[in-house]
Structure formats: structure tokens, C-alpha cells
Amino acid sequence: MNWEECISRGLVTETKEDYKLIEALLQSSEEKLETCERLELDRVACSSKILLIYDSMIDALKAIGIEKGFMIFNHECFSAFLNEVCSEEDFADSFNKFREIRNKINYYGKRVLLSDARFLINEIRLLRLKLINRYFG
């Protein structure tokens, strides 16, 4: 889905820059990251840790969207936002890959190997950090 389709379908709306909301979302992102780091990575928790670090990244993306004047209500639209609004094709590609993995875990019960989980968690954490540094650093 492209950015224009996201807008026309009401999955994105324009909004005023709201510094309190941006701050709250970044704080929420940080707290989810900290919670993720407190959980031991084992066979039982690996999928939950992936979902938690992904949610941490989503909160950061919501903050970036608001900073740019958009409220984004759909995860697929975050990819279009990164690619078409922010001109961050590499970030969009990475995000989309993580979004698809998250959907497989969340909606289809896909199990993730411990070694794969370790890699994914680190990659999502790195993308989150790059986004925050780029737009708020």
C-alpha cells in the first residue's frame, strides 16, 4: 500500500505537532525496550520479546509521524511513511520485513527459533535506535 492509499483510506490523518504526545510515545518506547531487556531470552519468551521490541519501535515511529504532522493508524502505512514521506527506503524495507515477521507471530502463531529471535531482537533494536537518533537525536 502506498502513502496516498493510506491517506485516502483514512489510515493516516493530518495532525498538529503535539510535543507532549511525542514525549509520551518516546517514553513508552523506552519502557517497552527496558521491559524487553529485563526478560530472559529463552524458548518460551523469544516470540514475546520480539513482539515487545517491535511495539517499542512502533511507538518511536508514531512519535516521528506526529512530529511530521501525521497520525498513522496502520502498520503497513508506517512502511509507506518511511519510504515516501521520509525518503528512508532502507528503513522502510527493514521495517516491512519486521512487520511481516510480527504478523506471522501475532496472527498465525509462528514459532521462532531462539537463535533467530536473538538476531531479530537485535536488528529491531538497532532500527529503533537509528530512527530515534535520526529524528530526535
C-alpha contacts under 8 A as a table, 3 or more apart, distances in Angstrom:
res1	aa1	res2	aa2	distance
1	M	5	E	6.27
1	M	6	C	6.85
1	M	76	E	6.95
1	M	77	C	7.05
1	M	80	A	7.00
2	N	5	E	5.40
2	N	6	C	6.36
2	N	77	C	7.28
2	N	80	A	5.38
2	N	84	E	7.92
3	W	6	C	5.02
3	W	7	I	6.35
3	W	77	C	6.63
3	W	80	A	5.15
3	W	81	F	6.29
3	W	84	E	6.65
3	W	85	V	7.89
4	E	7	I	5.13
4	E	8	S	6.09
5	E	8	S	5.01
5	E	9	R	5.96
6	C	9	R	5.35
6	C	10	G	6.35
6	C	11	L	5.04
6	C	12	V	5.82
6	C	77	C	6.00
7	I	10	G	5.19
7	I	11	L	5.82
7	I	12	V	4.96
7	I	13	T	6.61
8	S	11	L	7.61
9	R	12	V	7.82
10	G	13	T	6.53
11	L	72	I	6.24
11	L	73	F	5.21
11	L	74	N	5.85
11	L	77	C	7.32
12	V	70	F	6.53
12	V	71	M	5.58
12	V	72	I	4.56
12	V	73	F	5.99
12	V	74	N	7.64
12	V	77	C	7.61
13	T	70	F	5.66
13	T	71	M	5.26
13	T	72	I	6.74
14	E	69	G	5.64
14	E	70	F	4.53
14	E	71	M	6.13
15	T	66	I	6.75
15	T	69	G	4.99
15	T	70	F	5.21
15	T	71	M	6.11
16	K	66	I	7.29
16	K	69	G	5.58
16	K	70	F	7.76
17	E	66	I	5.77
17	E	67	E	5.41
17	E	68	K	7.23
17	E	69	G	5.72
18	D	21	L	5.39
18	D	22	I	6.20
18	D	66	I	6.91
18	D	67	E	7.33
19	Y	22	I	4.94
19	Y	23	E	6.01
19	Y	67	E	7.82
20	K	23	E	5.10
20	K	24	A	6.10
21	L	24	A	4.94
21	L	25	L	6.07
21	L	63	A	7.48
22	I	25	L	5.18
22	I	26	L	6.19
22	I	62	K	7.91
22	I	63	A	4.73
22	I	64	I	7.71
22	I	66	I	6.86
22	I	67	E	7.11
23	E	26	L	5.16
23	E	27	Q	6.10
23	E	63	A	7.71
24	A	27	Q	5.04
24	A	28	S	6.09
25	L	28	S	4.95
25	L	29	S	6.04
25	L	59	D	5.36
25	L	60	A	6.49
25	L	62	K	7.20
25	L	63	A	5.87
26	L	29	S	4.92
26	L	30	E	6.18
26	L	59	D	6.50
26	L	60	A	5.67
26	L	63	A	6.64
27	Q	30	E	5.05
27	Q	31	E	6.18
28	S	31	E	5.06
28	S	32	K	6.15
28	S	56	S	7.19
28	S	59	D	6.80
29	S	32	K	5.28
29	S	33	L	6.22
29	S	55	D	7.39
29	S	56	S	4.20
29	S	57	M	6.57
29	S	58	I	7.74
29	S	59	D	5.24
29	S	60	A	5.97
30	E	33	L	5.05
30	E	34	E	6.15
30	E	56	S	6.85
31	E	34	E	5.00
31	E	35	T	6.08
31	E	56	S	7.89
32	K	35	T	5.01
32	K	36	C	6.07
32	K	52	L	6.28
32	K	53	I	6.68
32	K	55	D	7.30
32	K	56	S	5.32
33	L	36	C	5.04
33	L	37	E	6.25
33	L	52	L	7.29
33	L	53	I	5.79
33	L	56	S	5.85
33	L	125	R	8.00
34	E	37	E	5.08
34	E	38	R	6.31
35	T	38	R	5.12
35	T	39	L	6.58
36	C	39	L	5.45
36	C	49	K	5.60
36	C	52	L	6.12
36	C	53	I	6.29
37	E	40	E	7.54
39	L	45	A	7.49
39	L	49	K	7.40
40	E	45	A	7.13
41	L	45	A	5.90
41	L	46	C	5.62
41	L	49	K	7.47
41	L	114	L	7.66
41	L	118	R	7.66
42	D	45	A	5.41
42	D	46	C	5.73
42	D	114	L	6.59
43	R	46	C	5.67
43	R	113	L	7.38
43	R	114	L	5.88
44	V	47	S	7.45
45	A	48	S	5.21
45	A	49	K	6.04
46	C	49	K	5.18
46	C	50	I	6.38
46	C	112	V	7.00
46	C	113	L	7.79
46	C	114	L	6.27
46	C	117	A	5.76
46	C	118	R	7.79
47	S	50	I	5.11
47	S	51	L	6.34
47	S	105	I	6.96
47	S	111	R	7.03
47	S	112	V	6.25
47	S	117	A	7.08
48	S	51	L	5.10
48	S	52	L	6.11
49	K	52	L	5.02
49	K	53	I	6.12
49	K	121	I	7.30
50	I	53	I	5.36
50	I	54	Y	6.02
50	I	102	R	7.44
50	I	117	A	6.76
50	I	120	L	7.08
50	I	121	I	5.71
51	L	54	Y	5.04
51	L	55	D	6.15
51	L	102	R	6.41
51	L	106	N	7.85
52	L	55	D	5.08
52	L	56	S	6.26
53	I	56	S	4.88
53	I	57	M	6.35
53	I	121	I	6.65
53	I	124	I	6.78
53	I	125	R	6.70
54	Y	57	M	5.06
54	Y	58	I	6.25
54	Y	98	F	7.64
54	Y	102	R	7.50
54	Y	124	I	6.62
55	D	58	I	4.87
55	D	59	D	6.27
56	S	59	D	5.32
56	S	60	A	6.60
56	S	128	R	7.66
57	M	60	A	5.11
57	M	61	L	6.25
57	M	124	I	7.27
57	M	125	R	7.54
57	M	127	L	7.78
57	M	128	R	5.05
58	I	61	L	4.92
58	I	62	K	6.09
59	D	62	K	5.06
59	D	63	A	6.32
60	A	63	A	5.10
60	A	64	I	6.33
60	A	128	R	6.95
60	A	131	L	7.49
60	A	132	I	6.70
61	L	64	I	4.98
61	L	65	G	6.10
61	L	78	F	7.23
61	L	131	L	7.68
62	K	65	G	5.01
62	K	66	I	6.22
62	K	71	M	7.03
62	K	72	I	6.65
63	A	66	I	5.18
63	A	67	E	6.11
64	I	67	E	4.99
64	I	68	K	6.27
64	I	135	Y	6.76
65	G	68	K	5.12
65	G	69	G	6.23
65	G	70	F	4.94
65	G	71	M	6.08
65	G	72	I	6.71
65	G	81	F	7.85
66	I	69	G	4.80
66	I	70	F	4.87
66	I	71	M	5.71
67	E	70	F	7.43
72	I	75	H	7.86
72	I	77	C	6.84
72	I	78	F	6.95
73	F	77	C	7.60
74	N	77	C	5.29
74	N	78	F	6.87
75	H	78	F	5.23
75	H	79	S	7.18
75	H	99	R	7.30
76	E	79	S	5.51
76	E	80	A	6.89
76	E	96	N	7.43
76	E	99	R	7.76
77	C	80	A	4.93
77	C	81	F	5.95
78	F	81	F	4.86
78	F	82	L	6.12
78	F	92	A	7.77
79	S	82	L	5.22
79	S	83	N	6.15
79	S	92	A	4.80
79	S	93	D	7.35
79	S	95	F	6.43
79	S	96	N	5.98
80	A	83	N	5.07
80	A	84	E	5.62
80	A	85	V	7.44
80	A	92	A	7.12
81	F	84	E	5.46
81	F	85	V	5.03
81	F	86	C	6.40
81	F	92	A	7.97
82	L	85	V	5.91
82	L	86	C	4.90
82	L	87	S	6.20
82	L	88	E	5.25
82	L	89	E	6.75
82	L	91	F	6.69
82	L	92	A	5.19
83	N	86	C	5.96
83	N	87	S	4.90
83	N	88	E	4.98
83	N	89	E	4.68
83	N	90	D	7.99
83	N	91	F	7.60
83	N	92	A	5.37
84	E	87	S	5.38
84	E	88	E	7.61
84	E	89	E	7.96
88	E	91	F	5.33
88	E	92	A	6.11
89	E	92	A	4.96
89	E	93	D	6.11
90	D	93	D	5.14
90	D	94	S	6.23
91	F	94	S	5.16
91	F	95	F	5.95
91	F	127	L	7.22
92	A	95	F	5.05
92	A	96	N	6.00
93	D	96	N	5.16
93	D	97	K	6.32
94	S	97	K	5.19
94	S	98	F	6.39
94	S	127	L	7.80
95	F	98	F	5.13
95	F	99	R	6.01
95	F	127	L	7.90
96	N	99	R	4.90
96	N	100	E	6.18
97	K	100	E	5.31
97	K	101	I	6.43
98	F	101	I	5.09
98	F	102	R	6.05
98	F	120	L	7.90
98	F	124	I	7.30
99	R	102	R	5.03
99	R	103	N	6.12
100	E	103	N	5.07
100	E	104	K	6.30
101	I	104	K	5.13
101	I	105	I	6.36
102	R	105	I	5.15
102	R	106	N	5.88
103	N	106	N	4.99
103	N	107	Y	5.51
103	N	108	Y	7.26
104	K	107	Y	5.60
104	K	108	Y	5.02
104	K	109	G	6.45
104	K	110	K	5.46
105	I	108	Y	5.75
105	I	109	G	4.84
105	I	110	K	4.52
105	I	111	R	6.70
105	I	112	V	7.95
106	N	109	G	6.06
106	N	110	K	7.68
112	V	116	D	6.43
112	V	117	A	6.12
113	L	116	D	5.17
113	L	117	A	6.06
114	L	117	A	5.00
114	L	118	R	6.23
115	S	118	R	5.24
115	S	119	F	6.48
116	D	119	F	5.18
116	D	120	L	6.11
117	A	120	L	5.07
117	A	121	I	5.93
118	R	121	I	5.35
118	R	122	N	6.32
119	F	122	N	5.29
119	F	123	E	6.20
120	L	123	E	5.02
120	L	124	I	6.01
121	I	124	I	5.25
121	I	125	R	5.99
122	N	125	R	5.05
122	N	126	L	6.10
123	E	126	L	5.06
123	E	127	L	6.24
124	I	127	L	5.11
124	I	128	R	6.12
125	R	128	R	5.14
125	R	129	L	6.21
126	L	129	L	5.08
126	L	130	K	6.16
127	L	130	K	5.06
127	L	131	L	6.14
128	R	131	L	5.20
128	R	132	I	6.24
129	L	132	I	5.20
129	L	133	N	6.02
130	K	133	N	5.14
130	K	134	R	5.92
131	L	134	R	5.14
131	L	135	Y	6.14
132	I	135	Y	5.40
132	I	136	F	5.29
132	I	137	G	6.24
133	N	136	F	5.44
133	N	137	G	3.97
134	R	137	G	5.80
